[in-house]
Amino acid sequence: MGLSRRSNTLAEYLRRALYTSFSYVGRNLPRGLEKYLSASRAAPLLRRVRRAAHIYPIDIPRIAIQPDLDLLVLELPPRYIPMMPNGIGYVHNILKKCGPVSQTVDLNIVVYHRFHSQRILGGTPVLLPSGYAISDDPWDIIHTDEWERSGVVDYFLGMLGEVIRDIINKRPRAVGISVQGNNRKLANKLIRLLRKEAAETVIVVGGYDCKYHDIGPYLIPDFDYMAIGDTELTLEALVTALARGERPKDLPGFLSRFDSPNRVWTPTPELAELDRIEFPRYEWTDPSLYRTYYGQYVIPITSTRGCSWSQCRFCGECFTFRKRSPKDVADEIEFWIRKQGFPPVFHFNDSDLNGDHRYLHDVCSAIIERKLGANIVAQLRISKHNTKEYFEHLRTAGFRSLRFGVDAWSKNVLRLQKKSNNMQHVFQNLRDCHHAGIRTAVNIVLGVPGETEADIDETIQNLIFCRDYIDLVENINTIILAGGSEYYNNPDEYKIRFRGEKEEIYRNHPYVIPTDLWYSEDPYIDQDVRLRRLDRICEELHKRGINIGRFAERAVRNLMGGNGEGSEDRLFY
C-alpha cells in the first residue's frame, strides 16, 4: 500500500471513527444520564451532537437496469441496520457461474441513503400527503411497523418509481425478489405492479418468508416460482430453463403455478459442504454504501446454517446444522478488513453459532492466528461448553457483544420449552462472559403452556441474581404460536385450545395464530394472563435497574397497546 493510500485510509478511518463516536454519544447514553442531560443545560448540546452525527452528503448511485436480462435479482427495502444483503450475495455467486445473463441490484441501500439524506439535509421530518410524519429511521428495529402502513409503503415505492419504470421498459425475462417480514408488503405491491405493466415477466421469489412450502404462498400469494430454503444445488437449472423460454414444473425445492395438480412436494437437496460456495464479495455494488446514516459499518457473516439442537418447542426454525471451515470464515473476515482498511463490525447471522462448540473455538483460533483485530457481535446458545476459558478465547478473537437466547428463566420453563441447558449453565455463562469483557444481552419468552405464577417468581429472582452480568434485556415477548413450531404442529399434546374451529383457524393462519384465538389449560393461560406476567417482570426489572433495550421496550408497548420511542440503548451497533 503506497504512502498516499495509507494516508487516505487513515483519514477515512478517523473520519468514520468520529462519526461513530458522535453516534455513540448521541444515541447510546444510559437511560438515567440521558434523562438528566435532556432536562439540563446540556440539552441543546445533546441535540446538536445528534444532528451532527451523519455522513451526508454522499454520492448515491442511480440504478440503471441492463437490457436483455434473463434474470434481475432485487433486494427491496427495508433490510435491518443496513447490512450487505447476505442472501442475494450468495444467489449472485450462483448466477455468475451460469450461462444466463443476470443483474443483482440492492434497492434497499439506495432508498436508505436517499431517505436519510433528504431528512437530515432538509432539516425537517418526512411528511406523507396525509400529514403523517415518517419516523426518523424506519430501518431501525424499533420502527419496523412503519412498513405495515400503506402510506409509508407507497411513499417508498414512489421513491423507486424511476427504477420500476426502467424494469417495465427493459422487460427482463424474470425478476427475482428476496422477501422477508419487513419488506413483504412492499414486495407484494411491487409484484402487483409488475403483473399489470410487465405481465410476461416471470416472478421468482425467495428469502426468509419462503422457508416453508406450506407457509410461503400464504405470505406471498402471487408468484410464478417460489424457492423454498437453500437454492445452491437447484437455482441454475431453473434460471437456465427460464432463459430458454421454458416453464419447468415439479422442481425439487420450488413451488410453481405450473406444477402438476397432484404434485407431491419434494424439498431441495441440502448442500452439506458449505465451502463449495464462495462467500459474497458484493462486487456488483459499492461496499462503501453499507453504513448507517451516522457512519457505522456492519458486515454480515454466516458461518453456519440451521440448528444443532432444533428441539425448542416454540421455535419454527428447525433446519439441519451445517458449517463452513474455520479457514473460510477467517478468509472472509480478513478480506473485508483488508478491503476496508480498518476493522468494521462483523455481525454473525448464525442461528446456532456455537452449535458445535469446538468449531467456534477453531474459528476464533483462525482469526487470532492472523492477528486481524476483528470486532464481532453474535448470538450464542447457553451451553455447558461455554467455559470461562472459552469466553476468553472469543474475546481474544474479537467478540465484543453477545446475545444469549436464554428464553426460559426457571427450572420448570426450561423443561417446558425443551431447552438444552439448565439454570446453572445460564448463571455460569453470563458471569463468565461478563468477566471476559464481553457485553451480554438476553432474551425472555413468557407464557408457554404449563407456565405457573411460581415460574414468574423464579424468573424474577433469577434475573435479579444475574443483573450484574446482564448489560441489556434485548428482547422480552410473549409466546408466539408460529407455523413450523412444535406447539403449532402438535397443540393437543400441550393442552392448547382454540376459540373456534381448529381446522379453519389453521387454514386462515398458517404463519402465526393470533393471540386472541388460542389459550392453554392446566394452568389456564391466555394473552391477558401473559400480559399480566409480562407487566410483573418489567416492573421488577425497572425497579432493580436492569436495563431493558429499545426493542424489548417496543415489544412490551406493542403488546400492552402503547406507543413511544423507548430508550436509546444499543448493544450490537
C-alpha positions in Angstrom: 0.0 0.0 0.0 1.5 3.4 -1.1 2.1 6.3 1.3 -0.8 8.3 -0.3 -3.2 5.4 0.0 -2.1 4.8 3.6 -2.8 8.5 4.4 -6.2 8.4 2.7 -7.1 5.2 4.6 -6.1 6.7 7.9 -8.0 9.9 7.2 -11.1 7.8 6.3 -10.7 5.7 9.4 -10.5 8.8 11.6 -13.5 10.4 9.9 -15.6 7.3 10.3 -14.5 6.8 13.9 -15.5 10.4 14.6 -19.0 9.8 13.1 -19.3 6.6 15.2 -18.2 8.5 18.4 -20.9 11.2 17.7 -23.4 8.4 17.2 -22.5 6.7 20.4 -22.6 9.9 22.5 -26.0 10.9 21.0 -27.7 7.6 20.9 -26.3 5.2 23.4 -26.4 7.1 26.7 -27.5 5.2 29.8 -31.2 6.0 30.3 -30.7 7.9 33.6 -27.9 10.0 32.1 -29.9 10.7 29.0 -32.9 11.9 31.0 -30.7 14.1 33.2 -28.9 15.7 30.3 -32.2 16.2 28.4 -33.5 18.2 31.3 -30.3 20.1 32.0 -28.4 23.0 30.4 -26.7 20.3 28.2 -29.9 19.6 26.3 -29.1 22.0 23.4 -25.6 20.5 23.1 -27.0 17.0 23.1 -29.4 17.9 20.3 -26.6 19.4 18.3 -24.5 16.3 18.7 -27.3 14.1 17.5 -27.9 16.3 14.5 -24.1 16.4 13.7 -23.8 12.6 13.7 -24.4 11.9 10.0 -22.4 11.2 6.8 -24.2 13.3 4.3 -23.8 14.4 1.6 -22.5 11.3 -0.2 -22.7 10.0 -3.7 -25.9 7.9 -4.0 -25.8 5.9 -7.2 -28.5 6.0 -9.8 -29.7 2.5 -10.6 -29.9 1.5 -14.3 -31.4 -1.8 -15.4 -29.5 -3.6 -18.1 -31.3 -4.6 -21.3 -32.0 -8.2 -22.4 -31.7 -9.7 -18.9 -32.6 -13.3 -18.3 -32.9 -12.6 -14.6 -33.0 -9.4 -12.5 -32.5 -10.0 -8.7 -33.8 -7.4 -6.3 -33.2 -6.6 -2.7 -36.1 -4.4 -1.5 -36.3 -2.1 1.5 -36.1 -2.4 4.4 -33.2 -4.5 5.4 -32.2 -4.0 9.0 -29.2 -1.8 10.1 -28.5 -1.6 6.9 -26.2 -4.5 6.1 -25.0 -6.0 2.9 -27.7 -8.4 1.6 -26.1 -11.7 2.5 -28.8 -13.9 1.0 -28.7 -12.4 -2.5 -25.0 -12.1 -2.2 -24.9 -15.9 -2.3 -27.5 -16.0 -5.0 -25.3 -13.7 -7.1 -22.4 -16.1 -6.7 -24.5 -18.9 -8.1 -25.7 -16.8 -11.1 -22.3 -15.5 -12.1 -21.3 -19.1 -12.9 -24.4 -19.8 -15.0 -24.9 -19.0 -18.7 -28.0 -16.8 -18.4 -27.5 -13.0 -18.2 -28.3 -11.6 -14.8 -28.1 -8.4 -12.8 -28.2 -8.1 -9.0 -29.5 -4.8 -7.5 -29.8 -3.7 -3.9 -32.6 -1.1 -3.9 -32.6 -1.1 -0.1 -29.3 0.7 0.4 -30.1 3.3 -2.3 -33.5 4.1 -0.7 -32.0 4.1 2.8 -29.5 6.9 1.9 -32.0 8.8 -0.2 -34.4 8.9 2.7 -31.9 9.9 5.3 -30.0 12.5 3.2 -33.4 14.1 2.4 -34.4 14.0 6.1 -31.1 15.2 7.5 -30.0 17.8 4.9 -33.6 19.1 4.6 -33.7 19.5 8.4 -37.4 18.5 8.6 -39.3 15.2 9.1 -40.5 13.4 6.0 -44.3 14.0 5.8 -46.8 12.0 3.8 -49.7 13.8 2.0 -51.9 12.7 4.9 -49.7 14.7 7.3 -48.3 11.6 8.9 -44.6 12.1 9.8 -42.5 9.0 9.0 -40.2 8.1 11.8 -36.6 9.4 11.7 -35.3 5.9 10.9 -37.8 3.3 9.5 -35.0 0.8 9.2 -34.4 0.8 13.0 -35.6 -2.4 14.6 -38.0 -0.4 16.9 -39.7 1.1 13.8 -40.3 -1.9 11.6 -44.1 -1.5 12.0 -43.8 1.6 9.8 -43.6 -0.8 6.8 -47.1 -2.1 7.6 -48.6 1.4 6.8 -49.9 1.6 3.3 -49.0 5.3 3.0 -45.4 4.6 4.1 -45.0 1.7 1.6 -46.5 3.8 -1.2 -44.0 6.6 -0.3 -41.0 4.3 -0.7 -42.5 2.7 -3.8 -42.7 6.2 -5.2 -39.1 6.7 -4.4 -38.4 3.6 -6.5 -40.6 4.9 -9.4 -37.7 5.5 -11.8 -36.3 2.1 -11.3 -39.7 0.4 -11.6 -40.3 2.2 -14.9 -36.9 1.1 -16.1 -37.7 -2.5 -15.2 -41.0 -2.3 -17.1 -39.4 -0.8 -20.1 -36.4 -3.2 -20.2 -38.6 -6.3 -19.7 -36.3 -8.8 -18.1 -37.4 -12.3 -18.7 -37.6 -13.0 -15.0 -37.4 -10.9 -11.8 -36.3 -12.4 -8.6 -37.3 -10.8 -5.3 -36.0 -11.6 -1.8 -38.9 -11.4 0.7 -38.9 -11.2 4.5 -41.3 -9.9 7.1 -40.4 -6.3 6.9 -40.4 -5.8 3.1 -43.3 -8.2 2.5 -46.0 -5.6 2.0 -43.8 -3.6 -0.4 -42.8 -6.7 -2.3 -46.4 -7.8 -2.8 -47.3 -4.3 -4.1 -44.4 -4.3 -6.5 -45.4 -7.7 -7.8 -48.9 -6.4 -8.5 -47.4 -3.5 -10.4 -45.2 -5.8 -12.5 -48.2 -8.1 -13.2 -50.1 -5.1 -14.6 -47.3 -3.5 -16.6 -45.0 -6.4 -17.5 -47.3 -9.4 -17.4 -44.9 -11.6 -19.5 -42.1 -11.3 -16.9 -41.7 -14.3 -14.7 -41.8 -13.6 -10.9 -39.4 -15.7 -8.8 -39.5 -15.2 -5.0 -37.3 -16.5 -2.2 -35.9 -15.4 1.1 -36.9 -15.8 4.7 -40.6 -15.7 4.1 -40.2 -18.7 1.9 -38.7 -21.2 4.3 -41.7 -23.5 4.4 -43.6 -24.7 1.4 -47.0 -24.6 3.2 -46.5 -21.0 4.6 -44.7 -19.1 1.8 -47.7 -18.9 -0.6 -49.8 -17.5 2.2 -47.3 -14.6 2.7 -46.6 -14.0 -1.0 -49.6 -15.3 -2.9 -48.7 -14.1 -6.4 -45.6 -15.7 -7.9 -44.5 -18.0 -10.8 -41.8 -19.7 -8.9 -41.0 -19.8 -5.1 -37.6 -21.0 -3.9 -38.0 -22.9 -0.6 -34.9 -22.9 1.5 -31.4 -23.3 0.0 -31.0 -22.9 -3.7 -27.3 -23.6 -4.3 -28.0 -27.0 -6.0 -31.2 -26.1 -7.8 -31.3 -22.5 -8.9 -29.1 -22.9 -12.0 -31.4 -25.4 -13.6 -34.4 -23.1 -13.1 -32.7 -20.0 -14.4 -31.3 -21.8 -17.4 -34.7 -23.2 -18.4 -36.3 -19.7 -18.0 -33.7 -18.2 -20.2 -34.7 -20.7 -22.9 -38.3 -19.7 -22.6 -39.3 -22.8 -20.8 -41.6 -23.1 -17.8 -40.4 -26.1 -15.9 -42.6 -27.7 -13.3 -42.4 -30.0 -10.3 -38.9 -28.9 -9.5 -37.4 -30.1 -6.1 -37.2 -27.2 -3.7 -39.5 -24.9 -5.8 -43.2 -24.2 -5.9 -44.7 -23.1 -9.2 -48.0 -22.2 -10.7 -47.0 -24.5 -13.5 -46.8 -27.6 -11.2 -48.9 -30.7 -11.7 -52.3 -30.6 -9.9 -51.5 -33.5 -7.6 -47.8 -32.9 -7.2 -46.2 -34.2 -4.0 -43.8 -31.7 -2.6 -40.1 -32.6 -2.5 -37.6 -30.4 -0.8 -34.3 -29.3 -2.3 -31.2 -31.3 -1.5 -29.2 -29.6 1.1 -25.7 -28.5 0.5 -23.6 -30.3 3.2 -20.2 -28.8 2.3 -20.7 -25.0 2.6 -17.2 -24.3 1.5 -18.3 -25.3 -2.0 -19.9 -21.9 -2.4 -17.6 -18.9 -2.0 -18.5 -16.1 0.4 -20.1 -13.0 -1.1 -17.7 -10.2 -2.1 -20.5 -7.9 -3.4 -18.5 -6.8 -6.4 -21.8 -5.9 -8.1 -22.4 -3.0 -5.7 -20.3 -0.3 -3.8 -19.4 -1.7 -0.4 -18.7 1.8 0.9 -22.5 2.5 0.8 -23.2 -0.1 3.6 -23.0 2.2 6.6 -25.7 3.8 8.7 -26.5 7.4 8.4 -24.3 8.0 11.4 -21.3 6.2 9.9 -21.4 2.7 11.4 -20.2 -0.2 9.1 -21.7 -3.6 9.9 -20.8 -6.6 7.7 -22.8 -9.8 7.9 -21.1 -13.2 8.3 -22.8 -16.5 8.1 -20.6 -19.4 9.2 -23.2 -22.0 9.9 -26.8 -22.8 8.8 -29.5 -24.5 10.8 -29.5 -25.5 14.4 -27.8 -28.5 16.0 -30.5 -28.6 18.8 -33.7 -27.9 16.9 -35.9 -29.0 19.8 -37.1 -25.8 21.4 -40.9 -26.2 21.3 -41.8 -22.6 20.4 -39.2 -22.3 17.6 -40.2 -22.6 13.9 -36.6 -22.8 12.6 -35.5 -26.4 12.9 -33.1 -27.0 10.0 -30.1 -29.2 9.5 -26.9 -27.9 11.1 -24.1 -27.3 8.7 -20.9 -25.3 8.8 -18.1 -23.7 6.8 -14.5 -24.4 7.6 -12.8 -22.1 10.1 -10.3 -21.1 7.4 -13.0 -20.0 5.1 -14.7 -17.8 7.8 -11.3 -16.2 8.7 -10.7 -15.6 5.0 -13.9 -13.7 4.7 -13.2 -11.5 7.7 -9.6 -10.9 6.5 -10.9 -10.0 3.0 -13.2 -7.2 4.4 -10.6 -5.8 6.8 -8.1 -5.5 4.0 -10.7 -4.0 1.7 -12.0 -1.5 4.2 -8.6 -0.6 5.6 -9.9 -0.9 9.1 -12.0 -3.4 11.0 -15.7 -2.8 10.7 -18.2 -4.5 13.0 -18.8 -8.1 11.9 -22.3 -9.4 12.7 -22.6 -13.2 12.7 -26.1 -14.1 11.5 -26.0 -17.7 12.6 -29.0 -19.1 14.5 -26.7 -21.5 16.4 -23.2 -20.2 16.1 -21.9 -22.4 19.0 -24.0 -25.5 18.0 -20.6 -27.1 17.6 -18.5 -25.5 20.4 -15.2 -26.9 19.1 -16.0 -25.4 15.7 -16.5 -21.9 17.0 -13.3 -22.3 19.1 -11.4 -23.2 15.9 -12.9 -20.2 14.0 -11.6 -18.0 16.8 -8.2 -19.6 16.6 -8.0 -19.0 12.9 -8.9 -15.3 13.5 -6.3 -14.9 16.3 -3.5 -16.5 14.3 -3.9 -13.9 11.6 -4.0 -11.0 14.2 -6.9 -9.4 12.4 -8.1 -7.2 15.2 -11.7 -8.0 14.4 -14.8 -6.5 16.1 -17.5 -9.2 16.3 -21.1 -9.4 17.6 -23.2 -12.5 17.6 -25.8 -14.7 19.3 -24.9 -17.7 21.3 -26.8 -20.6 22.9 -26.4 -21.2 26.6 -24.2 -24.3 26.9 -22.1 -26.2 29.4 -19.3 -26.0 27.0 -19.2 -22.2 27.3 -16.5 -22.1 30.0 -14.5 -19.1 31.3 -11.6 -20.1 29.1 -13.9 -20.4 26.1 -15.2 -16.8 26.5 -11.7 -15.5 27.0 -10.8 -17.2 23.7 -13.8 -15.5 22.0 -12.8 -12.1 23.5 -9.2 -12.5 22.1 -10.6 -13.3 18.7 -12.6 -10.0 18.7 -16.1 -10.9 20.2 -17.3 -7.8 21.9 -21.1 -8.3 22.3 -23.1 -11.5 22.7 -26.8 -12.0 22.8 -27.9 -15.2 24.6 -31.1 -16.9 23.7 -31.9 -17.8 27.3 -35.7 -17.5 26.8 -36.6 -19.6 29.9 -35.6 -18.3 33.3 -36.9 -21.0 35.6 -36.2 -24.7 36.0 -39.7 -25.7 35.1 -40.0 -23.4 32.0 -36.6 -24.7 30.7 -38.1 -28.1 30.7 -41.4 -26.9 29.2 -39.6 -25.1 26.4 -37.2 -28.1 26.0 -34.1 -26.0 26.2 -30.7 -27.7 26.1 -29.4 -26.2 29.3 -30.2 -25.7 33.0 -30.2 -22.6 35.2 -26.7 -23.2 36.5 -25.5 -23.0 32.9 -27.3 -19.7 32.5 -25.7 -18.2 35.6 -22.2 -19.5 34.7 -22.4 -18.4 31.0 -23.5 -14.9 31.8 -21.0 -14.5 34.6 -18.0 -15.8 32.6 -19.0 -13.9 29.5 -19.1 -10.6 31.5 -15.8 -11.3 33.3 -14.2 -12.0 29.9 -15.0 -8.4 29.0 -17.8 -9.2 26.5 -21.1 -7.3 26.8 -24.1 -9.5 27.3 -27.7 -9.3 26.2 -30.5 -11.8 27.0 -34.0 -12.7 25.7 -37.1 -13.7 27.7 -40.1 -15.7 26.4 -43.2 -15.8 28.5 -46.5 -17.6 28.7 -45.7 -21.1 27.3 -48.2 -23.8 28.1 -47.7 -25.1 31.6 -46.0 -22.0 33.0 -47.1 -21.0 36.5 -47.0 -17.9 38.7 -44.3 -19.7 40.7 -42.3 -19.8 37.5 -42.7 -16.0 37.2 -41.5 -15.5 40.7 -38.4 -17.7 40.0 -37.8 -15.9 36.7 -37.7 -12.5 38.5 -35.4 -13.9 41.2 -33.0 -15.4 38.6 -32.9 -12.2 36.6 -32.1 -10.2 39.7 -29.4 -12.8 40.6 -27.8 -12.2 37.2 -28.3 -8.5 37.0 -24.6 -7.6 37.4 -23.8 -9.8 34.4 -26.6 -8.5 32.1 -25.9 -5.4 30.1 -29.2 -5.5 28.3 -32.5 -7.3 28.1 -32.6 -7.2 24.3 -36.0 -8.9 23.8 -38.9 -9.8 26.0 -42.0 -11.2 24.5 -45.0 -13.5 25.0 -45.1 -16.9 23.2 -46.0 -16.8 19.6 -47.8 -19.8 18.1 -45.7 -19.9 15.0 -46.1 -22.1 12.0 -43.5 -24.9 11.9 -43.0 -25.0 15.7 -43.7 -28.0 17.9 -46.5 -26.1 19.7 -48.2 -25.3 16.4 -47.8 -28.8 14.9 -49.0 -30.7 18.0 -51.2 -28.4 20.1 -53.2 -31.2 21.8 -50.0 -32.6 23.4 -49.6 -29.3 25.3 -53.3 -28.7 26.1 -53.5 -25.8 23.6 -57.1 -24.9 22.8 -58.7 -22.7 20.2 -61.6 -20.2 20.2 -63.2 -21.5 17.0 -62.8 -24.5 14.7 -59.2 -25.5 14.8 -59.1 -26.6 11.1 -60.5 -23.2 10.0 -58.1 -21.3 12.2 -55.1 -23.2 10.8 -56.3 -22.7 7.3 -56.7 -19.0 7.7 -53.5 -18.5 9.8 -50.7 -20.9 8.6 -48.0 -18.4 9.6 -48.9 -17.3 13.2 -52.1 -18.0 15.2 -53.4 -14.7 16.6 -53.1 -14.5 20.3 -56.9 -14.0 20.8 -57.7 -17.3 19.1 -55.8 -19.7 21.4 -55.1 -20.4 25.1 -53.7 -23.3 27.1 -55.0 -25.3 30.1 -53.6 -26.6 33.4 -53.0 -23.9 34.3 -55.2 -21.6 32.2 -53.1 -19.1 30.2 -54.4 -16.7 27.6 -52.9 -13.4 26.4 -54.4 -11.5 29.3 -52.5 -13.8 31.7 -49.3 -13.5 29.6 -49.5 -9.7 29.7 -50.1 -9.6 33.4 -47.0 -11.7 33.9 -45.1 -9.5 31.4 -46.0 -6.4 33.4 -44.9 -8.0 36.6 -41.4 -8.8 35.2 -41.0 -5.4 33.6 -41.9 -3.6 36.8 -39.3 -5.6 38.7 -36.7 -5.1 36.0 -37.2 -1.3 36.2 -37.2 -1.4 40.0 -34.0 -3.3 40.1 -32.2 -1.2 37.5 -31.9 -4.0 34.9 -31.5 -2.3 31.5 -34.4 -3.0 29.0 -33.3 -2.2 25.5 -35.3 -0.3 22.9 -36.5 -3.4 21.0 -37.7 -5.0 24.2 -39.5 -1.8 25.3 -41.1 -1.5 22.0 -42.3 -5.2 22.1 -43.8 -4.6 25.6 -45.5 -1.4 24.4 -47.0 -3.1 21.4 -48.3 -5.9 23.5 -49.8 -3.5 26.0 -51.2 -1.4 23.3 -49.0 1.6 24.0 -46.5 3.6 21.9 -43.4 5.8 22.2 -39.8 5.6 21.4 -38.2 3.9 24.3 -34.6 4.3 25.5 -31.7 4.7 23.1 -29.7 1.7 24.2 -27.9 -0.3 21.5 -25.7 -3.3 22.3 -24.8 -4.6 18.9 -24.2 -1.5 16.8 
